[in-house]
Amino acid sequence: MLLIMEQCNPDWASVPLVGYRIYQSLAKIADVTLVTHDRNRAALQKIHANDKITYMVPSKAEKRYYSFLTRITTF
C-alpha cells in the first residue's frame, strides 16, 4: 500500500499525530510504503528505522516560493 502523508510525525500533536496513527495502524495489517515530508525524518527513524519510508525534500525553488508567499500574506 502506498501512503502519501505530508504530515506524519509521532512527536507532534494534532494533524501530524493523526497521520502517524493512521500510518502505524495500517502498517500492522498491510505492507505499507510511506511518503512524507523530510521534517518528519528524525522522529520516524527513531521508531521505524527499517520501514519503507521515502522523505520528500523541498527544492530551493519551493523554499523560495513559500518564503515569498509568507512575506506577501503576513501583515
N, C-alpha and C positions, 0 to 999 in steps of 0.2 A: 504494500500500500504506500502511495506517495502522499505525504502530508506536508503541505506548504503553510507554515505559520511564522509570519514575521515576528510576532510577539509570543515567545515561548521561553519562559525563564522561571525556574523554581525559587529563585531568591527574591523575586519582585512580587508585589501584590497586584490585585485587580486582573486586567486582561492578560498580562504575561503569565500569571499564575494559572489562570483558567486554561490558557493554551497549553501550558505544561501538563496540567492534569489530564487533558484530553489525550495528549501525546502518550503520557505514561500509561493511561488505561488501554489505549489501542495497542500499544507495544506489547502488552501482556497477552493479547489474543491474536495478533497478526504480525507478519513480517513488515515492519514499518521503516521507511526511509524518510527522515525529516529534513526539510529545507527551511532554514531560519536565518535571521539576521546575525551578523558577526558579533554584535554586542552581547549575545547570549552564550557565546562560546565558553567563557571561563566557568560559568555556573553549570552548564550542561556537561562539560568534560569532567567535572568533579564527580558526577553521578553516573554518567553514561559514556565513559571514555571509549568503550568498544562498540558503541552503537553506530548505525549508519546515519550520519548527520552531515549535511552539507551546509556550509555557512556562506551567506551572501555578504560580500564585502563591497560597500559602496565605492563607486568610482570617484575620481576627483571632480568630474563634471557634475555628478549627482550631489556631491557635498557643496559645490559652489551654487548649484540651483537651489537647494534647501536653505543655504545661508542667505541668498538673495530674497527668497520668499519670506524668511523670517524678518529681514530688515524692512521690507515694504509692508508687512502686515502687523508689525509691532508698533504700538502707539507710545 
